[in-house]
Amino acid sequence: MCGIFGVVTSPGKSWRCDRLGEISEILRHRGPDDHGWLTWREGKLRIGRETPSPDISGVLLLHRRLSILDLSETGWQPMLTPDGRYAIVFNGEIYNYVELREELEKLGCQFKSHSDTEVLLHGLACWGKPMLRRLVGMFAFALLDMRENRLLLARDFFGIKPLYYARFDHGLAFSSEIRPLLLLPGVQRQLEPQAVFDFLRSGLTDHGTGTLLQSIHLLPPAHWVEVSLDRPGELTPERYWQVELEPRQDISFEDAAAKLRELFLRSVQIHLRSDVPIGSALSGGIDSSSIVACIRHLQGKNVEMHSFSFIAEEADVCEEKWVDIAAKAAGAHVHKTRATPQELVDDLDHLVAAQDEPFGSTSIYAQHRVFRLARENGIKVMLDGQGADEMLGGYRGYLPSRVASLLRRGRALEAANFVRQCSRFPGVNLRGLGMETTGLLLPKGLHRFARRLAGRPRVPPWLNEEWFAERGVDYRPCPPAVLNPDLLRQTLLQTLTQTSLPMLLRYEDRNSMAFSIESRVPFLTPDLAQFILTLPEHYLVARDGTTKAVFRAAMRGIVPDAILDRRDKIGFATPELSWLETLRPWVERVLQSETARSLPMLNLPVISAEWKNILARRTPFDFRVWRWVNLIRWCERLELQN
């Protein structure tokens, strides 16, 4: 786990960068254990640890190391192949590096280290780009081919590890975070109107290749791009992997549960490969509890385990009861953290800086506190349950897709029974379920009319519609991932690859790396995703509305029944309205600040009125309040242009 930064200057150009030391310091939290650099131009290679020369031409690669596997000097980067052809800077972990190393050794490769980096490097040298599909892990890397005069940039299957890039005055630059790129000449701090609208209207970020800044781009998950050193401005990212929804598997529910149990245990097992202490984030929900229980199942009774939990003070979002049940059953030492509204304000600047871009709610602060607690207890690697909800249908928001699937297939009676069963579960609103289902089944041409009938304008009045229209913003929601008759699986694939999960992975990466912790997500492996998303829909969301049905069955006998039988859904939630009410003077100072007045996309008089109506309980509360505040503070901190 590391931080990487690189520059490819245009042919014939050279420039002086006096901020390389500052760039390295920005990335220090991602790799506090060591650092290195490499420059290469027309056959001249230099490599070292001291700050490189500010006079740059050709290729520059910077690396910050967080030592997890092979803590010795032999794991240092940038790493070169023995023949000197390839050099790599790598951020992430390859969990199946042991098996890949055995294959490579049979082909004659000799290794100097016990690191996964060297396995990745030899594998790419031996097998080329097809190596990517053989990996199980999280990664973002740059591979320099000094013979062919090219650079390969690649990102893992789900986008667990970030990789940004930008064109600047002297060529192309890439980085693990946005902030280093903003220090380069020609990289403007101008907002991207479409991304700003998507965030403010829907809380959507981290989708596609764009960011909230016009000049900064994101290499999408499961993509690689080849950069010619002679033409560094010409980039065409290519996809190397995707989940295939068809054909649907013909397998019994019992066999599916047994297979899923086998796959998940294997995934947790290889995610435990580490030369430093490991802990687990534990919310008390099915996903994180399953990870903790599987660790105990795999490692036996005598291995010391540590779990880390956020405990909310309000009863309706507090999961302490479930945390205690899961931790006790696994024999884990549970560490708990709590937070107050004032602590959120005190930590906000650090949190905003760490996240790089705005985030959807204060639940991200709860996660931030969990990783801080883990760091305070000497933990360097954490396992977390991210991705399970998106693959297994864990959110209440997936229920309309299940109903729509049944109706689309002409199974109206089964759909009616499903809705009746769902009405027994906490948090299910039948009116909302019906409206969302109708929206999924309506032809696209009627969506705007339906929104009007429901009193849901395409642009809320607290946004300046004219400003967005002048900039050509598309008001339509993110399109479906594929046209598949099984709407639930289609929706799962969309949230897994386009909407929900990419955001959550960015939050997780930034929160963990802010405290120099590697966060691992054992649900997110290609074989697990491919297996789960080709199962029949009622294996995921059962006919009685039970979510994650096949996974609950797979974990019987490992996870306490009390956890597996839960029907509520919380997960690191915070009492956001209560917090913001307590912080009313602070919220109003932000909404009335000079930065807020400088943002023409916000209709501040309407925002002020909505805030008062929310406080008076005349208007329902939702996360839009936090999005207003967060965007304003983010723009203020980065001195952004509109």
Phi, psi and omega in degrees: 000128190203181170239139180232153177210143179206158179224138170237111181278150178294149181306135178081359180254146170218157182205165181250121179246105180272009185246018180297321177297320179294320178298315179297322180292324178301324183268004185302319183298336178281339181203078184278352189276332182192169177208158179201167180210163179213139170234146180211130179206117174051050175086357180259114183249131173231145183210142182182186181250327180294166180299128182291166177300139179288347179276111190243133167212153182079229186247136171235130175237128176245146180219135172244128189255130166252109189281118181237312177246131184055087184282000185279177178299334184290347177269006184293148176230157005297141183250139183245149171288156182303328181277357177076009182280318186248147171224145183225143162239131194224133176241119178139199176216139173254106188285333179264029181295331180296312181292320179294323179298319179299320178296316182293324178296323177294336178272001176103002179288138177246137186246142178260340185236179173246028184267154174286336178299315181294325176295315178299316181297311179295323180296318178294322178293326184275314188252348181071205184298330176303342176303329185301319182289346181269353186277146166239110183167192175235135186199150165215125184213163172236124179247118180265123175256103186280350175274316183268358176061051182211164181231130177256123174251136181214153181225148188293174189304320186250355183080034179294320178256137186273156171205110180257156174214159180207144170273137179227185190302334187243008178151226183235141176227152177220159187196158174286344180220165183285320191303319177300327181290332180289348179274354185271147181294132178093353177270106186279150178260055184253134182292147175265111187303318182297316181293322178296317178297314181301321180289310184292321183283317189235357184074018187268127174219175170062034177243145181071214182253000185262165173231185177283001177243132184300327188270351184250132181237161184239127173292123184293158174303151177059031178233153168230158175219136179259127182251117173283129180292344177274338181221066187292345181277350183264106184235128175227089180300142180234140179280137178246352180200147170202156177287134175257119182284339180240152358281153177286139185289141174258092186212142179290159179300318181295317179292324178296317179297318179295318179294318179296320177301315179297314181295318183290317177299319178296320180295313179300320182300313182283338175286351177270001179288117185194151174255011179225166183298144181241140173230182180223140170281133185228109178269339186099356176279179184296318188292305182292325177295325179293322178296312180300316181294321180291325176300314178296318179301321184278325189262351179085179189281338192267355180276131180288133181236145178230132176236157187226131189223145169264131181244114177280148183280329182283136187298325186287345177236010181272129180244021184301322178304315183286323175302314182294321178297312182295316182293318180296316181297324181272352183067037182263145171283112185265131178247133186238145175230146176234165182214154176247161177304320182294325177296324175301312179297316181298326184265358191297318181299318178295319181293315179298317178296318182294324186282343178074317179226166179300159181226159197283333184199173181285354175299336177294330176291323177301315178296320177304316181292325178297315180291326175298317179297319178298317179298319180297339180256018172078017180271137181244344178227135178232143172256141184218161187265020182302139176100340183295317181299320182289333179269327190253005178073042188279342183270149175301332181296348178275347183299318177301324179295324178292317177298315181297323177300314181296316180293320179299329180269008176078022183253064187294319180296319178295323178296318180296319178294322178299314180297318179299319178293319181295331183297344180278346186273146177295141176086002180263121178255113186295324179296314178296321178300317179294318181294318180293321178297316179300318179299325179289331184267341181291144170301150184303325183295341182262358184298317182296318178297318180296321179298321179296317179299324182276358181072032181239092182294153180292332175234116181296151185295342179279001172253150179274093185300323181299319180298315180291321181297320179298337182255013172070030182288137177271120184274354183288150177291168179303130183292157177302150182294316180212164174265100185230138182297335177274095187296328179296310181295326176298315179294320177300315179297321179297313181288333179288326188245341188238324192243276190296304189296316179306322177294312183298325179290325175295315178303315183295314180300313184290320180294319180289314183289338175301335179244023177055047178240136174271120179257126183248145186232088189291349173288336189264077170236150182301321183290323176296314181297315181296319180294310186295317187280002171250010175278155174303146186299325182285353170284333181271302174246109190291170183296339177264010178090359179293123179278157176055036188304311184291327179287322175302317179294322181296330185266358178300134182092347177249314181260142178305139180302325181302323178288313183294336181268004178298143176240354177271169181217116180234275173076090176053034180280155176237155176281073193298314181297316179300317179298312184292327175296317178298325183265023186310312180300320180293315179302316183290328175296319179296315183291339180255009185287165177299321178297316178301317181292340182273356183260100188289348179283347180263134174264087190297322177300320179291320178301315179299318180293319179296319179299317179294321179293325177295315180297325181274002180065023175274340180232135179298144178277141167212187189283001181298328181298314179295324180295322175302306185297316184294316179298317181298313181294324178295313178299320180295316184292320183268001180052054186277159179255149178253000000 
